[in-house]
């Protein structure tokens, strides 16, 4: 099949849906393509114990509340179902089971080809594939013995999946700490830490720390400001019972950074060594851009280039990137403001002959 539209949104997760919400108030034609069989599957496919780290009151997309106790935290499946409900509620035009294998520039715009063989022609493309695309696995991973099971937060589902024996979790960000805490109930666990982490308390004076950050304007701190650059560098995340001392009380053996692997033996920067039977790499992500046939939007490592979601290539945009514009860009509640910003930018740069068709909401 060959489809034509003004705007193609690649990815129908929270970022793509938020953008669709604002585009529906214009007369621009838009469609979304989603690689999964159901909206929300990108969340359903993550580890079973995952919960959002923002309360429900700060975890909704524009125009539709996330039901449930507002001060509580939605589970993985609960939020996945919310996204599916959100898409159906607003009736967005979405093509499921459409994984992109090629995006290229053609005369008049872009052509996108899917693995199913369908083609989408559009004048504008917005990549809403998010920042968590391809797990980063360090080169020392190849030094593990073949019998050592190696996992990432994408392939890890629950503790029952992991063979008996000592598990090494590499990376002490939010996911690494969550997984280490969960595994410590059934396995001996080593957690290899990295740089010093700043953690946010769950509550301050009885209110969610996110309430305070919002009221103090910290959620809208620009990525380009001195404060924004500092916050990005220290990258604090909610403690939620996962302070290193809490993990140690729960049986997790906290170690310094991993520096050497030899068969089943690992060595840490402290000089300590250990024997392990499985490893989980919670060491971050990089972009999966092999399908992007437009080199101007990729750096030397294949990661995408943009400024506030606007790429160096005209009419090619991004949404859902961490720190895309502000601290809130990395959060579900903040992606709506980025979606509105991009919608206005798209309309301002659109063919002026169509200006009289634009909703007054976006030209006022």
PyMOL commands that set and color helices and strands:
alter all, ss='L'
color gray80, all
select helices_A, chain A and resi 14-23+41-44+56-58+76-90+139-143+159-161+174-183+209-215+218-220+226-234+244-249+295-297+327-330+335-349+352-357+360-362
alter helices_A, ss='H'
color red, helices_A
select strands_A, chain A and resi 2-10+30-33+94-95+100-106+109-114+119-127+134-135+149-152+167-170+189-192+199-200+203-204+207-208+237-238+252-255+258-262+265-268+273-275+278-281+285-286+316-318
alter strands_A, ss='S'
color yellow, strands_A
deselect
rebuild
show_as cartoon
